[in-house]
Amino acid sequence: MRNGSFLLLFLLSSSLWAADPVVRQALVTSENRLGKTWTTLSGHVELTTSLSVDELFAVITDWPAYPRLFSRIKEIGFLREGDDVLLSEKVVVSAFGIEVTNRFTLRLGFVKDAKGGVFVPWTQERTDGTIDKLEGSWSLEPTVVAGKPMTLVRYRTLSSVPQTLPGQAGLVGMFYPNELKQMILAVVKEAERRKENS
């Protein structure tokens, strides 16, 4: 058995296991629209973990915990509307001495599949005008790795914000892949913490 295979089997045999997040896409571009420059961010990150779909879904839908889990979210409100949830957030982004506050409302849906997976898409419902577009999703898919039940976690996001400083796309591009990893890791680490404390 090769060393890499042995290490994989050893890690899978532990009670909690998660692979490092893999960034599949982290595009940051600029475009001019109606005399204004916009920075568009498109990202996709995923990882595989021994946590169950239900354990991860419980964290993703724990709206009051968001300000603790995600440092940029300062305030959160939510309202059920039929099968959807309206999630209102105040987000503060600070970089290079510049602080931008965004307020927006997202509409989240929930789709469960026959294999036990869950898809949570969101789209922008309302904004204070600081974000032109915001959409994305969480996807939790049961899978099997080396004979062990696992969950493939995917996080996707697409947003468009006004440029607040020259070269913004280049600067944001340096940090964006790590931001994507931190989003998915925050959910996995919280689910692990809850499982260990239960």
C-alpha positions in Angstrom: 0.0 0.0 0.0 1.4 3.4 -0.9 1.9 6.0 1.8 -0.7 8.3 0.5 -3.3 5.5 0.5 -2.4 4.5 4.0 -2.7 8.1 5.2 -6.1 8.5 3.5 -7.4 5.3 5.1 -6.0 6.3 8.5 -7.8 9.7 8.3 -11.0 8.1 7.2 -11.0 5.8 10.1 -11.0 8.7 12.6 -14.3 9.8 14.0 -14.4 13.2 12.3 -12.6 13.9 9.0 -12.6 16.6 6.4 -10.4 17.1 3.4 -9.0 20.6 2.8 -11.3 22.8 0.8 -10.6 22.8 -2.9 -11.3 26.1 -4.7 -12.8 25.1 -8.1 -13.3 28.7 -9.2 -12.3 32.1 -7.9 -12.8 34.7 -10.6 -12.6 38.4 -9.9 -13.3 40.7 -12.9 -14.1 44.4 -13.5 -16.6 45.8 -16.0 -18.0 49.2 -16.8 -21.8 49.6 -16.8 -23.6 52.9 -17.2 -20.5 54.9 -16.4 -19.7 52.9 -13.2 -17.1 50.3 -12.6 -18.3 47.1 -11.0 -16.2 44.2 -9.5 -17.7 40.8 -10.1 -16.8 37.8 -7.9 -17.6 34.3 -8.9 -16.5 31.4 -6.7 -17.0 27.7 -6.1 -15.3 25.8 -3.3 -15.9 22.2 -2.0 -14.7 19.7 0.4 -15.6 16.1 1.6 -16.2 15.4 5.2 -17.4 12.5 7.4 -20.1 14.8 8.9 -23.6 13.9 7.8 -25.9 16.0 5.6 -28.2 16.7 8.6 -25.3 17.8 10.8 -24.1 20.3 8.1 -27.7 21.4 7.2 -28.3 22.3 10.9 -25.4 24.7 10.8 -26.3 26.3 7.5 -29.8 27.0 8.6 -28.9 28.3 12.1 -29.4 31.9 11.1 -28.9 33.4 14.6 -25.4 31.8 14.7 -24.2 33.6 11.5 -22.6 36.7 13.2 -20.5 34.3 15.3 -19.7 32.0 12.4 -19.0 34.5 9.7 -17.0 37.6 11.0 -18.3 40.0 8.3 -21.9 39.4 9.2 -22.8 41.9 11.9 -26.6 41.6 12.0 -29.0 39.0 10.9 -32.8 38.7 10.6 -34.9 36.0 9.1 -38.6 35.4 8.2 -40.2 32.3 6.8 -42.3 32.9 3.7 -44.0 29.8 2.5 -41.2 27.2 1.8 -38.6 30.0 1.5 -36.7 32.0 4.1 -35.9 35.7 3.7 -32.6 36.4 5.3 -31.6 40.0 6.0 -28.0 40.7 6.7 -25.8 43.7 7.5 -22.3 42.8 6.3 -19.2 44.9 7.0 -16.1 44.5 4.7 -12.9 46.2 5.8 -9.7 46.2 3.8 -6.8 48.6 3.4 -8.4 51.1 5.8 -11.6 51.2 3.8 -14.8 49.9 5.4 -18.0 49.2 3.4 -21.3 48.3 4.9 -23.8 46.3 2.8 -27.4 45.6 3.8 -29.4 43.1 1.7 -32.1 40.5 1.9 -31.7 37.1 0.3 -34.4 34.6 -0.6 -33.3 31.1 0.2 -35.0 27.9 -1.0 -34.6 24.3 0.0 -34.5 21.3 -2.3 -34.0 17.8 -1.0 -33.3 15.0 -3.4 -34.1 11.3 -3.3 -30.5 10.3 -2.3 -30.7 12.4 0.9 -28.9 15.5 -0.5 -29.9 19.1 0.1 -29.6 22.1 -2.2 -30.0 25.6 -0.7 -30.0 28.2 -3.4 -30.2 31.9 -2.7 -30.9 35.1 -4.7 -30.9 38.7 -3.9 -34.4 40.0 -2.9 -33.5 43.5 -1.8 -30.4 45.6 -1.4 -29.3 49.0 -0.1 -27.8 49.6 -3.5 -24.2 48.7 -2.6 -24.5 45.3 -4.2 -25.8 44.9 -7.8 -26.1 41.1 -7.8 -25.8 38.4 -5.1 -26.7 34.8 -5.6 -25.3 31.4 -4.7 -25.9 28.1 -3.0 -24.9 25.4 -0.6 -25.0 21.8 -1.8 -24.7 18.8 0.6 -24.4 15.5 -1.2 -24.1 12.1 0.4 -21.2 10.1 -1.1 -18.9 7.2 -0.2 -15.1 7.4 0.0 -13.0 4.3 0.6 -16.2 2.5 1.7 -17.1 5.2 4.3 -20.2 7.4 4.2 -19.2 11.0 3.6 -20.8 14.3 2.5 -19.6 16.5 -0.4 -20.1 20.1 0.6 -20.2 22.7 -2.2 -20.4 26.5 -1.7 -21.0 28.8 -4.7 -21.4 32.5 -4.9 -21.7 35.2 -7.5 -21.8 38.9 -6.6 -21.2 42.3 -8.2 -20.2 45.3 -6.2 -19.2 48.9 -7.1 -15.5 49.6 -7.4 -14.4 51.7 -4.4 -10.7 52.0 -5.2 -8.6 51.7 -8.3 -7.3 48.2 -8.9 -10.0 46.7 -6.7 -10.4 43.5 -8.7 -6.7 42.7 -8.5 -6.6 43.4 -4.7 -9.7 41.3 -4.0 -8.4 38.6 -6.3 -5.5 38.1 -3.9 -7.7 37.3 -1.0 -10.8 35.8 -2.6 -9.8 32.1 -2.8 -9.0 32.1 1.0 -12.4 33.9 1.7 -14.2 31.0 -0.1 -12.3 28.4 1.9 -13.1 30.2 5.2 -16.9 30.2 4.4 -17.0 26.4 4.0 -14.6 25.7 6.9 -16.7 27.8 9.3 -19.7 25.6 8.6 -17.7 22.3 8.9 -15.8 23.4 12.1 -19.1 24.4 13.7 -20.7 21.1 12.8 -17.7 19.3 14.2 -17.9 21.3 17.4 -21.6 20.5 17.8 -21.0 16.8 17.2 -18.2 16.6 19.7 -20.3 18.4 22.3 -23.5 16.3 21.8 
